[in-house]
Amino acid sequence: MSMRIGLGFDSHAFKPGVPLVIGGLKIDHPEGLAGHSDGDLLLHAITDALLGAVSAGDIGTFFPPSDPKWKGADSTVFLQTALEEIALAGYKIVNIDCVLIMHRPKIVPIAADMRERVADLLSLDLKNVSIKAKTPEGLNHDGTAVAHVVALLESIDLPEEHKKLTAEADVPDEADIDGVFTTLISKTHDITALGRKPAFDTDDLT
């Protein structure tokens, strides 16, 4: 079994007239967070932590802010793509540890609801999701929210019966391979729903 660690970070300025969404939770507050998407800095940081843990780039690799189709997008879409990437790499989440830094709103009264929402989005037990809040003492962050996230992943081991079936499976002959190849090239595969683009991009959704 192998382990991977990912580090995620995001920050957004507060902006009047937009909804405030943090951790997939809508919060009653006079200001929201400015951003190309819905401004959910916690889900953005979690997404980056997961992608980084499996060396899959960052959130800008899949969802560039220059692409108008992600304007105002629900950040749960970004998170789902990160979950697909770690699954494709053969890993699952062990736990995540999150720190939110902001003067307002107060996170402690809503931390339990936020943990439940994030745990649900990640299909994790609540005990494996930590969300802490800090105030930016001595820092000029009055109008900004900041999120730091660390994610621990472990490799997924196939059950013994699956390994046995794989080991005993018939080796495909040349005709089998030709048939699969013909099927693949005769169909159009649309991967735009995952937000993938061919080149690596370090743009960040700020």
C-alpha positions in Angstrom: 0.0 0.0 0.0 1.3 3.4 -0.9 0.4 6.8 0.6 0.2 10.3 -1.1 -0.2 13.7 0.5 -1.7 16.7 -1.3 -1.6 20.4 -0.3 -4.3 22.8 -1.5 -4.6 26.6 -1.1 -7.0 29.2 -2.3 -8.0 32.8 -1.5 -10.8 35.1 -2.6 -11.8 38.7 -1.8 -15.2 39.4 -0.4 -17.6 41.1 -2.8 -21.1 42.6 -2.1 -24.1 41.3 -4.0 -23.0 37.7 -4.6 -24.0 34.6 -2.5 -21.5 33.3 0.0 -20.7 29.6 -0.5 -18.0 27.8 1.5 -17.5 24.1 1.5 -20.6 23.6 -0.6 -22.7 25.3 2.1 -24.7 28.4 1.4 -24.1 30.9 4.2 -26.3 33.9 5.1 -23.9 36.8 4.9 -24.1 40.3 3.2 -21.0 39.6 1.1 -19.9 36.6 -1.0 -16.5 35.7 -2.5 -15.5 37.0 -5.8 -14.3 34.5 -8.4 -14.8 33.1 -11.9 -17.0 30.3 -10.5 -19.1 30.4 -7.3 -16.1 31.5 -5.3 -16.1 28.4 -3.0 -12.5 28.7 -1.8 -12.7 25.6 0.4 -13.8 23.3 -2.3 -11.2 24.8 -4.6 -8.5 24.1 -2.1 -9.7 20.6 -1.5 -9.8 20.0 -5.3 -6.2 21.2 -5.6 -5.1 19.1 -2.7 -6.6 15.9 -4.3 -5.2 16.7 -7.8 -1.8 17.5 -6.4 -1.6 14.3 -4.4 -1.8 12.3 -7.7 0.3 14.8 -9.7 -2.7 15.6 -12.0 -2.1 19.3 -12.2 -4.3 21.9 -10.5 -7.8 23.3 -10.8 -6.8 25.6 -13.6 -5.6 22.6 -15.6 -9.2 21.3 -15.9 -11.3 24.5 -15.5 -9.4 27.5 -16.8 -10.8 30.9 -15.7 -10.4 32.1 -19.3 -13.2 29.7 -20.4 -16.6 31.4 -20.1 -18.5 28.1 -19.6 -17.2 27.9 -16.0 -18.4 31.4 -15.1 -20.5 31.0 -11.9 -20.1 27.3 -12.0 -20.9 25.1 -9.0 -17.6 24.1 -7.4 -18.9 20.6 -6.6 -18.3 19.9 -10.4 -14.6 20.7 -9.9 -14.5 18.5 -6.8 -16.1 15.6 -8.6 -13.5 15.7 -11.3 -10.7 15.6 -8.7 -12.4 12.5 -7.2 -12.5 10.9 -10.6 -8.8 11.6 -11.1 -7.7 10.1 -7.8 -9.8 7.0 -8.5 -8.3 6.6 -12.0 -4.9 6.8 -10.3 -5.9 4.0 -8.0 -6.2 6.0 -4.7 -8.9 6.9 -2.2 -9.0 9.6 0.5 -8.0 8.7 4.1 -8.7 12.1 5.6 -8.5 15.8 5.0 -7.6 18.7 7.3 -8.8 22.2 6.4 -8.0 25.6 7.8 -10.2 28.7 7.0 -8.7 32.1 7.7 -11.0 35.1 7.8 -12.4 37.8 10.1 -16.0 37.1 9.0 -18.3 35.3 9.0 -17.6 33.3 12.1 -17.1 29.7 11.1 -17.3 28.0 14.5 -21.1 28.1 14.7 -21.5 26.5 11.3 -18.4 24.3 11.3 -20.4 21.1 12.1 -22.8 21.7 9.1 -19.8 22.5 6.9 -18.0 19.3 7.9 -21.1 17.2 7.2 -21.5 18.8 3.8 -17.9 18.2 2.8 -17.9 14.7 4.2 -21.0 14.0 2.1 -19.4 15.4 -1.0 -16.3 13.3 -0.5 -18.2 10.2 0.7 -16.1 10.2 3.9 -16.9 9.4 7.4 -17.3 12.6 9.4 -14.4 11.7 11.7 -12.1 11.9 8.6 -13.0 15.5 7.9 -11.5 18.3 9.9 -12.4 22.0 9.4 -10.8 24.7 11.6 -11.2 28.4 11.6 -8.6 31.1 12.4 -8.6 34.9 12.3 -5.8 36.6 10.4 -4.2 38.3 13.4 -1.5 40.8 12.4 -2.2 40.2 8.7 -3.9 42.6 6.2 -6.6 40.1 5.3 -9.7 42.1 6.4 -11.5 41.7 3.0 -10.1 38.3 2.1 -10.8 34.7 2.9 -8.0 32.1 2.8 -8.2 28.2 2.8 -5.4 25.7 3.4 -6.1 22.0 2.9 -4.0 18.8 3.4 -5.3 15.5 2.0 -4.0 12.1 2.7 -4.6 9.3 0.2 -3.9 5.6 0.1 -3.7 3.2 -2.7 -6.7 1.0 -3.4 -6.0 -2.8 -3.2 -8.2 -5.0 -5.3 -9.9 -7.8 -3.3 -8.3 -11.2 -3.6 -11.1 -12.6 -5.7 -10.6 -9.8 -8.3 -6.9 -10.4 -8.4 -7.6 -14.1 -9.0 -10.0 -13.4 -11.8 -7.5 -11.1 -13.4 -4.7 -13.6 -13.2 -6.9 -16.4 -14.7 -8.4 -14.2 -17.4 -7.8 -15.4 -21.0 -5.0 -13.5 -22.7 -6.6 -11.6 -25.7 -5.5 -12.7 -29.1 -4.7 -10.4 -32.1 -8.3 -10.6 -33.3 -9.7 -9.4 -29.9 -7.3 -6.4 -29.9 -8.2 -5.5 -33.5 -11.9 -5.6 -32.6 -11.5 -3.3 -29.6 -9.4 -0.9 -31.6 -11.9 -0.8 -34.5 -14.7 -0.1 -31.9 -12.8 2.8 -30.3 -11.9 4.6 -33.5 -15.4 4.3 -34.9 -16.9 6.2 -32.0 -16.6 9.8 -30.9 -15.7 10.2 -27.3 -16.7 13.4 -25.5 -14.6 14.2 -22.4 -15.5 17.9 -22.2 -17.7 17.2 -19.3 -14.6 16.5 -17.2 -13.2 19.9 -18.1 -10.0 18.4 -19.5 -7.7 20.3 -21.8 -4.6 18.9 -23.5 -2.0 21.2 -22.0 -1.0 21.7 -18.4 -2.0 25.2 -17.1 -1.1 26.7 -13.7 -3.9 29.3 -13.8 -5.8 29.5 -10.6 -9.6 30.2 -10.1 -9.1 33.4 -8.2 
